[in-house]
Amino acid sequence: MTINERQDEIIDEFSGFDDWMDKYQLLIDLGNEQAPLDEKYKTEQNLIDGCQSRVWLQADYVDGKIRFSAESDALIVKGIVTLLIRVLNDATPQEILDADLYFIDEIGLKEHLSPTRSNGLLAMVKQMRMYALAFQAKG
């Protein structure tokens, strides 16, 4: 499945809800379904700068693709990072760097997040792209 196909799938899931409280609940549910991050990855090095809550992001380069895992101490933020992982997981560094993450606007996420959460979202995307650049440079 391509990055855009995964984004379309998420847009589809969220389009079933008109009320933002329901969408927040879906985010929380998605975050709760995410497997917990192994304790050994909950390090300073994996903490994302720019997030109000604590978010740890681990990236592993396996067979030319990046595998992400993450966790947050905030429920909605955990849901947001889960969505990002769903979209970008198992993609090549180049696919991640080229990706237009249109689902964020399409589901109305950006406009319904507080400014601090919006900054956190951008920080998460930026960190995922930084991993992609680093793995691409390693080749």
C-alpha positions as a printed Julia matrix, in Angstrom:
139×3 Matrix{Float64}:
   0.0    0.0    0.0
   1.39   3.44  -0.93
   1.64   6.43   1.39
  -1.23   8.13  -0.45
  -3.42   5.02  -0.24
  -2.85   4.92   3.51
  -3.71   8.61   3.77
  -6.92   8.06   1.8
  -7.83   5.22   4.16
  -7.43   7.53   7.18
  -9.45  10.29   5.5
 -12.16   7.7    4.91
 -12.16   6.62   8.57
 -12.43  10.19   9.83
 -15.1   11.21   7.29
 -17.56   8.98   9.14
 -17.64  11.53  11.98
 -19.05  15.05  11.85
 -18.42  15.95  15.48
 -14.87  16.73  16.51
 -15.35  15.08  19.9
 -15.91  11.81  18.02
 -12.75  12.4   15.98
 -10.77  13.05  19.17
 -12.15   9.78  20.56
 -11.02   7.98  17.39
  -7.53   9.47  17.86
  -7.46   8.29  21.48
  -8.64   4.81  20.44
  -5.95   4.6   17.75
  -3.32   5.63  20.28
  -4.53   3.01  22.74
  -4.27   0.31  20.05
  -0.63   1.21  19.39
   1.78  -1.3   20.91
   3.74   0.25  23.78
   7.26   1.36  22.95
   9.98  -0.84  24.4
  11.42   0.84  27.52
  14.94   0.74  26.06
  13.83   3.28  23.41
  12.44   5.77  25.92
  15.65   7.78  25.91
  16.51  11.48  25.75
  17.86  10.86  22.24
  14.43   9.61  21.06
  12.43  12.44  22.66
  11.04  14.85  20.07
  11.9   18.5   20.64
   9.02  20.91  20.18
   6.29  18.73  21.69
   4.53  19.91  24.81
   3.95  16.33  25.91
   6.67  13.74  25.83
   6.91  11.79  22.57
   9.54   9.15  21.91
  10.16   8.13  18.31
  12.29   5.15  17.33
  13.25   4.5   13.71
  14.92   1.39  12.37
  16.21   0.87   8.84
  15.27  -2.62   7.64
  15.7   -3.83   4.06
  15.73  -0.31   2.62
  12.6    0.78   4.48
  12.06   2.67   7.71
  10.1    1.15  10.57
   8.84   3.59  13.14
   7.6    2.99  16.66
   6.59   5.65  19.14
   4.83   6.46  22.35
   3.55   9.54  24.1
   2.39  10.28  27.61
  -0.63  12.18  26.2
  -3.55  10.25  24.7
  -4.39  12.52  21.75
  -0.71  12.99  20.89
  -0.23   9.22  20.98
  -3.11   8.98  18.48
  -1.52  11.59  16.23
   1.86   9.85  16.17
   0.05   6.55  15.53
  -1.54   8.11  12.41
   1.84   9.38  11.21
   3.34   5.93  11.7
   0.44   4.31   9.83
   1.11   6.58   6.87
   4.93   6.54   6.79
   5.85   3.13   8.22
   7.67   0.67   5.94
   8.33   3.34   3.32
  11.7    4.1    1.76
  13.55   7.25   2.85
  12.83   8.82  -0.55
   9.09   8.05  -0.32
   8.98   9.71   3.11
  10.89  12.76   1.88
   8.61  13.08  -1.17
   5.36  12.52   0.75
   2.77  15.28   0.82
   0.95  14.61   4.08
  -2.39  15.98   2.87
  -4.43  13.82   5.27
  -3.57  16.21   8.13
  -5.54  19.02   6.47
  -8.17  16.73   4.94
  -9.33  15.33   8.28
  -9.22  18.83   9.82
  -6.52  17.89  12.3
  -4.47  21.06  11.97
  -7.4   23.42  12.55
  -8.69  21.48  15.59
  -5.4   21.22  17.47
  -4.19  23.77  19.97
  -1.17  25.79  18.78
   1.14  23.76  21.05
  -0.19  20.45  19.68
   0.09  21.78  16.13
   3.74  22.62  16.79
   4.18  19.12  18.2
   2.64  17.59  15.08
   5.06  19.55  12.9
   7.96  18.48  15.14
   6.95  14.8   14.76
   6.77  15.09  10.96
  10.1   16.94  10.9
  11.78  14.24  13.03
  10.44  11.45  10.78
  11.83  13.28   7.74
  15.17  13.78   9.52
  15.4   10.02  10.08
  14.6    9.51   6.39
  17.4   11.92   5.4
  19.86  10.24   7.75
  19.04   6.73   6.49
  19.15   7.92   2.89
  22.62   9.41   3.45
  23.82   6.1    4.91
  22.46   4.47   1.77
